[in-house]
Protein backbone atom coordinates (compact mmCIF):
# COMPACT_ATOMS: atom_id res chain seq x y z
CA UNK A 1 0.00 0.00 0.00
CA UNK A 2 3.07 0.96 -1.00
CA UNK A 3 3.52 5.74 -0.33
CA UNK A 4 6.33 4.41 -2.02
CA UNK A 5 6.53 0.95 -3.18
CA UNK A 6 9.60 -0.19 -1.42
CA UNK A 7 10.91 -2.30 1.36
CA UNK A 8 13.53 -2.54 3.92
CA UNK A 9 16.08 -4.56 2.06
CA UNK A 10 14.56 -8.00 2.46
CA UNK A 11 11.02 -6.86 1.83
CA UNK A 12 9.22 -5.80 -1.31
CA UNK A 13 12.16 -6.78 -3.42
CA UNK A 14 12.20 -8.99 -6.47
CA UNK A 15 13.99 -11.77 -4.66
CA UNK A 16 14.62 -12.86 -1.08
CA UNK A 17 17.41 -10.88 0.53
CA UNK A 18 19.47 -11.40 3.66
CA UNK A 19 17.50 -10.34 6.72
CA UNK A 20 19.17 -6.99 7.13
CA UNK A 21 16.82 -4.11 7.59
CA UNK A 22 17.91 -1.50 5.16
CA UNK A 23 15.39 -0.08 2.78
CA UNK A 24 15.54 -0.78 -0.91
CA UNK A 25 12.78 0.96 -2.80
CA UNK A 26 11.35 1.06 -6.25
CA UNK A 27 8.88 3.88 -5.95
CA UNK A 28 7.25 3.58 -9.35
CA UNK A 29 3.48 3.40 -9.14
CA UNK A 30 1.02 1.34 -11.08
CA UNK A 31 -1.45 3.24 -13.20
CA UNK A 32 -4.24 2.50 -10.73
CA UNK A 33 -2.32 2.95 -7.54
CA UNK A 34 -3.34 5.39 -4.85
CA UNK A 35 -1.45 4.18 -1.81
CA UNK A 36 1.29 1.67 -2.21
CA UNK A 37 2.86 0.25 0.88
CA UNK A 38 6.17 -1.02 2.00
CA UNK A 39 7.42 -2.87 5.00
CA UNK A 40 9.52 -2.31 8.03
CA UNK A 41 12.79 -4.10 8.68
CA UNK A 42 12.72 -7.79 9.36
CA UNK A 43 15.01 -7.42 12.37
CA UNK A 44 12.53 -7.09 15.26
CA UNK A 45 14.64 -8.90 17.80
CA UNK A 46 14.17 -12.46 16.57
CA UNK A 47 16.00 -14.31 13.81
CA UNK A 48 14.04 -14.57 10.59
CA UNK A 49 13.05 -18.04 9.45
CA UNK A 50 14.65 -18.12 6.02
CA UNK A 51 12.25 -19.51 3.41
CA UNK A 52 13.53 -21.63 0.60
CA UNK A 53 12.48 -19.58 -2.37
CA UNK A 54 13.82 -19.82 -5.88
CA UNK A 55 15.26 -16.53 -7.07
CA UNK A 56 12.97 -15.14 -9.76
CA UNK A 57 14.09 -14.25 -13.24
CA UNK A 58 14.55 -10.58 -14.16
CA UNK A 59 11.31 -8.65 -13.69
CA UNK A 60 11.44 -7.08 -17.14
CA UNK A 61 11.33 -10.42 -18.97
CA UNK A 62 8.45 -10.22 -21.44
CA UNK A 63 5.41 -12.07 -20.11
CA UNK A 64 1.83 -11.48 -21.18
CA UNK A 65 -0.54 -9.83 -18.71
CA UNK A 66 -1.81 -12.52 -16.32
CA UNK A 67 0.51 -14.88 -18.21
CA UNK A 68 1.73 -16.64 -15.06
CA UNK A 69 -1.71 -17.94 -14.03
CA UNK A 70 -2.34 -21.66 -14.59
CA UNK A 71 -5.78 -23.34 -14.39
CA UNK A 72 -6.17 -25.38 -11.20
CA UNK A 73 -8.78 -27.41 -9.36
CA UNK A 74 -10.44 -26.39 -6.13
CA UNK A 75 -9.14 -29.44 -4.31
CA UNK A 76 -5.58 -28.29 -5.09
CA UNK A 77 -5.95 -25.12 -3.02
CA UNK A 78 -3.94 -25.73 0.14
CA UNK A 79 -6.25 -24.91 3.03
CA UNK A 80 -9.43 -24.35 1.07
CA UNK A 81 -10.26 -27.11 -1.36
CA UNK A 82 -9.24 -30.42 0.21
CA UNK A 83 -11.91 -30.62 2.90
CA UNK A 84 -15.46 -29.48 3.48
CA UNK A 85 -14.36 -27.19 6.31
CA UNK A 86 -11.74 -24.63 5.15
CA UNK A 87 -8.85 -23.88 7.46
CA UNK A 88 -9.77 -20.20 7.28
CA UNK A 89 -12.90 -18.52 8.62
CA UNK A 90 -14.26 -17.29 5.31
CA UNK A 91 -16.83 -15.10 7.08
CA UNK A 92 -13.99 -12.81 8.13
CA UNK A 93 -12.91 -12.43 4.50
CA UNK A 94 -16.38 -11.57 3.19
CA UNK A 95 -16.36 -7.84 4.16
CA UNK A 96 -13.07 -7.43 2.30
CA UNK A 97 -14.59 -9.06 -0.79
CA UNK A 98 -17.55 -6.69 -0.61
CA UNK A 99 -15.07 -3.81 -0.50
CA UNK A 100 -13.51 -5.14 -3.71
CA UNK A 101 -16.93 -5.28 -5.33
CA UNK A 102 -17.52 -1.57 -4.76
CA UNK A 103 -14.70 -0.97 -7.26
CA UNK A 104 -15.27 -3.99 -9.52
CA UNK A 105 -19.03 -3.91 -9.94
CA UNK A 106 -18.86 -1.64 -12.99
CA UNK A 107 -16.32 -3.81 -14.79
CA UNK A 108 -18.04 -6.21 -17.25
CA UNK A 109 -16.25 -9.40 -16.23
CA UNK A 110 -16.98 -8.76 -12.54
CA UNK A 111 -20.54 -7.43 -12.65
CA UNK A 112 -22.31 -10.77 -12.40
CA UNK A 113 -20.28 -12.16 -9.49
CA UNK A 114 -20.59 -8.91 -7.55
CA UNK A 115 -24.33 -8.95 -8.19
CA UNK A 116 -24.48 -12.52 -6.88
CA UNK A 117 -22.54 -11.42 -3.79
CA UNK A 118 -25.01 -8.61 -3.14
CA UNK A 119 -27.87 -11.06 -3.52
CA UNK A 120 -26.24 -13.46 -1.04
CA UNK A 121 -25.86 -10.57 1.38
CA UNK A 122 -29.52 -9.68 1.12
CA UNK A 123 -30.53 -13.30 1.72
CA UNK A 124 -28.40 -13.56 4.85
CA UNK A 125 -28.81 -10.07 6.35
CA UNK A 126 -25.23 -9.27 5.28
CA UNK A 127 -23.83 -12.19 7.27
CA UNK A 128 -23.42 -15.28 5.06
CA UNK A 129 -21.82 -18.19 6.86
CA UNK A 130 -18.61 -19.88 5.75
CA UNK A 131 -20.43 -22.71 3.98
CA UNK A 132 -22.51 -20.28 1.91
CA UNK A 133 -19.43 -18.23 1.05
CA UNK A 134 -17.46 -21.26 -0.12
CA UNK A 135 -20.42 -22.41 -2.19
CA UNK A 136 -20.70 -18.94 -3.73
CA UNK A 137 -17.05 -18.90 -4.82
CA UNK A 138 -17.09 -22.44 -6.18
CA UNK A 139 -20.26 -21.79 -8.21
CA UNK A 140 -19.14 -18.48 -9.67
CA UNK A 141 -15.35 -18.58 -9.88
CA UNK A 142 -12.59 -20.59 -11.50
CA UNK A 143 -9.36 -21.12 -9.61
CA UNK A 144 -5.86 -20.47 -10.97
CA UNK A 145 -2.49 -21.24 -9.48
CA UNK A 146 0.13 -18.53 -9.68
CA UNK A 147 3.66 -19.34 -10.80
CA UNK A 148 6.89 -17.45 -11.16
CA UNK A 149 8.61 -16.78 -14.46
CA UNK A 150 10.90 -19.75 -13.87
CA UNK A 151 7.90 -22.04 -13.29
CA UNK A 152 8.33 -22.26 -9.52
CA UNK A 153 5.11 -22.49 -7.49
CA UNK A 154 6.46 -20.85 -4.31
CA UNK A 155 7.46 -17.24 -3.78
CA UNK A 156 8.19 -14.52 -1.25
CA UNK A 157 5.50 -13.22 1.14
CA UNK A 158 6.31 -10.15 3.23
CA UNK A 159 4.23 -7.79 5.36
CA UNK A 160 3.40 -4.12 5.76
CA UNK A 161 1.43 -2.00 8.20
CA UNK A 162 0.10 1.47 8.99
CA UNK A 163 2.18 3.46 11.51
CA UNK A 164 0.70 5.83 14.09
CA UNK A 165 2.45 9.20 14.40
CA UNK A 166 2.04 12.25 16.65
CA UNK A 167 1.19 15.47 14.88
CA UNK A 168 -0.65 18.78 14.65
CA UNK A 169 -2.44 20.84 12.02
CA UNK A 170 -0.34 23.87 13.00
CA UNK A 171 3.43 24.24 13.08
CA UNK A 172 5.15 24.64 16.43
CA UNK A 173 8.48 23.92 18.07
CA UNK A 174 7.15 20.47 18.97
CA UNK A 175 5.53 19.76 15.62
CA UNK A 176 7.88 21.18 13.02
CA UNK A 177 8.17 18.54 10.30
CA UNK A 178 5.59 18.97 7.53
CA UNK A 179 3.79 16.47 5.38
CA UNK A 180 3.45 18.03 1.93
CA UNK A 181 0.55 17.69 -0.47
CA UNK A 182 1.41 17.07 -4.11
CA UNK A 183 3.00 20.22 -5.60
CA UNK A 184 1.09 21.87 -8.42
CA UNK A 185 4.16 21.88 -10.69
CA UNK A 186 4.85 18.14 -10.44
CA UNK A 187 4.38 16.60 -13.90
CA UNK A 188 3.74 12.87 -14.33
CA UNK A 189 4.04 11.23 -17.76
CA UNK A 190 2.39 7.83 -18.21
CA UNK A 191 4.73 6.13 -20.65
CA UNK A 192 2.20 3.59 -21.91
CA UNK A 193 0.33 6.44 -23.59
CA UNK A 194 3.32 6.67 -25.91
CA UNK A 195 4.73 3.16 -25.68
CA UNK A 196 2.14 0.42 -24.92
CA UNK A 197 4.88 -1.99 -23.86
CA UNK A 198 5.66 0.32 -20.94
CA UNK A 199 2.35 -0.16 -19.14
CA UNK A 200 2.64 0.71 -15.42
CA UNK A 201 5.76 2.83 -16.16
CA UNK A 202 5.94 6.58 -15.65
CA UNK A 203 8.36 9.46 -15.23
CA UNK A 204 8.02 12.58 -13.08
CA UNK A 205 9.55 16.01 -13.28
CA UNK A 206 8.79 19.73 -13.66
CA UNK A 207 8.68 21.98 -16.66
CA UNK A 208 11.41 24.57 -17.25
CA UNK A 209 10.41 26.31 -20.41
CA UNK A 210 9.42 23.50 -22.75
CA UNK A 211 11.74 20.95 -21.17
CA UNK A 212 10.88 18.35 -18.52
CA UNK A 213 13.62 18.30 -15.89
CA UNK A 214 13.99 16.23 -12.70
CA UNK A 215 11.82 17.35 -9.82
CA UNK A 216 13.33 18.79 -6.65
CA UNK A 217 15.11 16.20 -4.50
CA UNK A 218 14.74 15.61 -0.75
CA UNK A 219 17.47 18.06 0.24
CA UNK A 220 15.86 20.84 -1.81
CA UNK A 221 12.32 20.07 -0.59
CA UNK A 222 13.32 19.96 3.08
CA UNK A 223 15.50 23.09 2.95
CA UNK A 224 14.44 26.10 5.01
CA UNK A 225 13.51 27.89 1.79
CA UNK A 226 11.59 24.95 0.36
CA UNK A 227 10.49 25.40 -3.27
CA UNK A 228 7.12 23.83 -2.37
CA UNK A 229 6.46 25.98 0.68
CA UNK A 230 2.74 26.44 1.15
CA UNK A 231 1.85 22.81 0.41
CA UNK A 232 2.13 21.76 4.08
CA UNK A 233 -1.08 20.34 5.56
CA UNK A 234 0.00 18.64 8.79
CA UNK A 235 3.10 18.59 10.99
CA UNK A 236 4.81 15.65 12.73
CA UNK A 237 6.96 15.72 15.85
CA UNK A 238 9.84 13.59 14.55
CA UNK A 239 11.51 13.84 11.13
CA UNK A 240 12.61 10.20 11.20
CA UNK A 241 8.96 9.18 11.65
CA UNK A 242 8.14 11.19 8.52
CA UNK A 243 10.87 9.31 6.70
CA UNK A 244 9.50 5.90 7.70
CA UNK A 245 5.95 7.05 6.95
CA UNK A 246 7.14 7.66 3.40
CA UNK A 247 8.31 4.07 3.27
CA UNK A 248 4.95 2.73 4.43
CA UNK A 249 2.87 5.10 2.32
CA UNK A 250 0.01 5.70 4.74
CA UNK A 251 -0.48 6.25 8.41
CA UNK A 252 -2.59 7.57 11.25
CA UNK A 253 -1.63 10.92 12.75
CA UNK A 254 -2.69 11.28 16.38
CA UNK A 255 -3.50 14.91 17.23
CA UNK A 256 -3.35 16.33 20.76
CA UNK A 257 -7.13 16.77 20.58
CA UNK A 258 -7.55 13.02 20.33
CA UNK A 259 -8.52 13.14 16.66
CA UNK A 260 -6.85 10.64 14.36
CA UNK A 261 -6.15 11.77 10.80
CA UNK A 262 -5.67 9.24 8.02
CA UNK A 263 -2.93 10.26 5.58
CA UNK A 264 -2.13 8.37 2.42
CA UNK A 265 0.26 8.36 -0.50
CA UNK A 266 -0.48 11.04 -3.09
CA UNK A 267 2.61 11.05 -5.33
CA UNK A 268 6.39 10.90 -5.40
CA UNK A 269 9.10 13.18 -6.78
CA UNK A 270 10.45 10.62 -9.24
CA UNK A 271 13.91 10.22 -7.75
CA UNK A 272 15.40 6.80 -7.06
CA UNK A 273 15.21 5.50 -3.51
CA UNK A 274 18.58 5.12 -1.79
CA UNK A 275 18.68 3.05 1.39
CA UNK A 276 19.93 4.86 4.49
CA UNK A 277 20.24 1.50 6.22
CA UNK A 278 22.61 0.26 3.55
CA UNK A 279 24.58 3.50 3.76
CA UNK A 280 24.99 3.18 7.54
CA UNK A 281 26.20 -0.39 7.09
CA UNK A 282 28.68 0.64 4.39
CA UNK A 283 30.01 3.38 6.66
CA UNK A 284 30.44 0.94 9.55
CA UNK A 285 27.92 2.84 11.68
CA UNK A 286 25.59 -0.17 11.95
CA UNK A 287 25.81 -3.86 11.28
CA UNK A 288 23.30 -5.73 9.16
CA UNK A 289 22.08 -7.36 12.39
CA UNK A 290 21.05 -4.06 14.00
CA UNK A 291 20.14 -1.94 10.97
CA UNK A 292 16.43 -2.29 11.68
CA UNK A 293 13.97 0.57 11.86
CA UNK A 294 14.48 0.68 15.63
CA UNK A 295 18.22 0.37 15.15
CA UNK A 296 18.25 3.30 12.75
CA UNK A 297 16.13 5.36 15.13
CA UNK A 298 18.53 4.61 17.99
CA UNK A 299 21.45 5.68 15.77
CA UNK A 300 19.63 8.94 15.04
CA UNK A 301 19.17 9.63 18.78
CA UNK A 302 22.90 9.19 19.31
CA UNK A 303 23.92 11.14 16.20
CA UNK A 304 21.43 14.01 15.77
CA UNK A 305 23.97 16.24 14.01
CA UNK A 306 24.42 13.64 11.26
CA UNK A 307 20.71 13.07 10.56
CA UNK A 308 20.14 15.69 7.88
CA UNK A 309 23.14 14.57 5.83
CA UNK A 310 22.03 10.95 6.15
CA UNK A 311 18.47 11.60 4.98
CA UNK A 312 19.64 13.76 2.08
CA UNK A 313 21.48 10.75 0.69
CA UNK A 314 18.01 9.47 -0.25
CA UNK A 315 16.73 11.96 -2.87
CA UNK A 316 13.33 10.24 -3.14
CA UNK A 317 10.44 12.11 -1.53
CA UNK A 318 6.79 11.16 -1.05
CA UNK A 319 3.80 13.51 -0.97
CA UNK A 320 0.64 12.77 1.00
CA UNK A 321 -3.04 13.62 1.13
CA UNK A 322 -5.54 13.62 3.97
CA UNK A 323 -8.01 10.77 3.61
CA UNK A 324 -11.70 10.91 4.61
CA UNK A 325 -12.44 10.44 8.28
CA UNK A 326 -13.92 7.17 9.48
CA UNK A 327 -12.30 4.85 6.96
CA UNK A 328 -11.94 1.27 8.26
CA UNK A 329 -8.42 1.19 6.84
CA UNK A 330 -6.04 2.98 4.46
CA UNK A 331 -6.90 3.20 0.78
CA UNK A 332 -5.14 0.64 -1.39
CA UNK A 333 -4.36 0.73 -5.09
CA UNK A 334 -7.87 -0.52 -5.88
CA UNK A 335 -9.22 2.68 -4.33
CA UNK A 336 -11.08 0.97 -1.48
CA UNK A 337 -10.22 0.79 2.24
CA UNK A 338 -8.11 -2.26 2.99
CA UNK A 339 -8.86 -4.35 6.06
CA UNK A 340 -6.26 -5.71 8.46
CA UNK A 341 -5.15 -9.27 7.69
CA UNK A 342 -7.45 -9.51 4.64
CA UNK A 343 -5.62 -7.48 2.00
CA UNK A 344 -2.42 -8.10 0.09
CA UNK A 345 -0.36 -6.04 -2.32
CA UNK A 346 0.37 -7.89 -5.57
CA UNK A 347 1.86 -7.32 -9.01
CA UNK A 348 -1.17 -6.20 -11.07
CA UNK A 349 0.47 -7.46 -14.24
CA UNK A 350 -0.02 -11.02 -13.05
CA UNK A 351 -2.89 -10.82 -10.53
CA UNK A 352 -5.97 -8.70 -11.35
CA UNK A 353 -6.56 -5.98 -8.79
CA UNK A 354 -9.55 -6.72 -6.58
CA UNK A 355 -9.45 -10.47 -7.12
CA UNK A 356 -9.87 -12.87 -4.20
CA UNK A 357 -6.67 -14.81 -3.62
CA UNK A 358 -6.02 -17.74 -1.34
CA UNK A 359 -2.67 -17.49 0.40
CA UNK A 360 -0.86 -20.48 1.88
CA UNK A 361 2.18 -19.42 3.87
CA UNK A 362 3.37 -19.32 7.50
CA UNK A 363 3.10 -16.86 10.36
CA UNK A 364 5.86 -14.23 10.57
CA UNK A 365 9.18 -15.66 11.72
CA UNK A 366 7.51 -19.01 12.24
CA UNK A 367 6.62 -22.32 10.67
CA UNK A 368 3.01 -22.11 11.92
CA UNK A 369 0.66 -22.37 8.89
CA UNK A 370 -1.16 -19.25 7.76
CA UNK A 371 -3.81 -20.17 5.19
CA UNK A 372 -6.21 -17.38 4.41
CA UNK A 373 -8.58 -15.95 1.84
CA UNK A 374 -7.30 -12.45 1.01
CA UNK A 375 -8.14 -9.70 -1.46
CA UNK A 376 -5.61 -8.31 -3.95
CA UNK A 377 -6.37 -4.67 -3.22
CA UNK A 378 -2.96 -3.01 -3.24
CA UNK A 379 0.27 -2.84 -5.24
CA UNK A 380 3.88 -1.86 -4.76
CA UNK A 381 6.56 -0.89 -7.25
CA UNK A 382 8.89 -3.54 -5.83
CA UNK A 383 6.21 -6.24 -5.64
CA UNK A 384 7.07 -8.01 -8.86
CA UNK A 385 6.21 -11.48 -10.14
CA UNK A 386 3.44 -14.01 -10.05
CA UNK A 387 4.05 -15.30 -6.54
CA UNK A 388 4.89 -12.14 -4.64
CA UNK A 389 2.65 -10.58 -2.03
CA UNK A 390 2.78 -8.09 0.82
CA UNK A 391 0.40 -8.96 3.67
CA UNK A 392 -1.33 -6.00 5.36
CA UNK A 393 -1.27 -6.47 9.13
CA UNK A 394 -3.16 -3.34 10.20
CA UNK A 395 -2.13 -0.30 12.24
CA UNK A 396 0.12 0.26 15.22
CA UNK A 397 3.11 -1.24 16.97
CA UNK A 398 1.93 -4.86 17.11
CA UNK A 399 1.08 -4.84 13.41
CA UNK A 400 4.46 -3.31 12.70
CA UNK A 401 6.26 -6.06 14.60
CA UNK A 402 4.46 -8.75 12.58
CA UNK A 403 5.02 -6.94 9.30
CA UNK A 404 8.69 -6.47 10.01
CA UNK A 405 9.22 -10.13 10.91
CA UNK A 406 7.38 -11.50 7.87
CA UNK A 407 9.60 -12.95 5.17
CA UNK A 408 8.04 -16.29 4.38
CA UNK A 409 7.71 -18.70 1.50
CA UNK A 410 4.18 -19.04 0.19
CA UNK A 411 1.82 -20.15 -2.55
CA UNK A 412 -1.03 -18.17 -4.08
CA UNK A 413 -4.21 -19.20 -5.87
CA UNK A 414 -6.31 -16.57 -7.68
CA UNK A 415 -10.11 -16.79 -7.96
CA UNK A 416 -11.55 -15.26 -11.13
CA UNK A 417 -15.15 -15.11 -12.41
CA UNK A 418 -15.91 -17.93 -14.80
CA UNK A 419 -16.46 -15.38 -17.57
CA UNK A 420 -13.09 -13.71 -16.93
CA UNK A 421 -10.96 -13.85 -20.10
CA UNK A 422 -7.21 -14.12 -19.53
CA UNK A 423 -5.30 -11.98 -21.99
Secondary structure as UniProt FT lines:
FT   STRAND          6..8
FT   TURN            9..10
FT   STRAND          23..25
FT   TURN            31..32
FT   TURN            59..60
FT   TURN            65..68
FT   STRAND          69..71
FT   HELIX           74..76
FT   TURN            78..81
FT   HELIX           90..104
FT   TURN            105..106
FT   HELIX           108..123
FT   TURN            124..126
FT   HELIX           130..140
FT   STRAND          141..146
FT   TURN            149..150
FT   STRAND          155..168
FT   STRAND          177..180
FT   TURN            184..185
FT   STRAND          187..190
FT   HELIX           191..193
FT   HELIX           196..198
FT   TURN            199..200
FT   STRAND          202..208
FT   TURN            209..210
FT   STRAND          211..213
FT   HELIX           218..221
FT   TURN            224..225
FT   TURN            227..230
FT   STRAND          232..236
FT   HELIX           239..248
FT   STRAND          250..255
FT   TURN            256..257
FT   STRAND          260..268
FT   HELIX           276..282
FT   TURN            283..284
FT   TURN            288..290
FT   HELIX           293..302
FT   HELIX           304..306
FT   HELIX           307..312
FT   STRAND          318..322
FT   TURN            325..326
FT   TURN            333..334
FT   TURN            340..342
FT   STRAND          343..346
FT   TURN            348..350
FT   TURN            353..354
FT   STRAND          356..362
FT   TURN            364..365
FT   STRAND          369..379
FT   TURN            381..382
FT   STRAND          388..395
FT   HELIX           397..405
FT   STRAND          407..417
FT   TURN            418..419
//
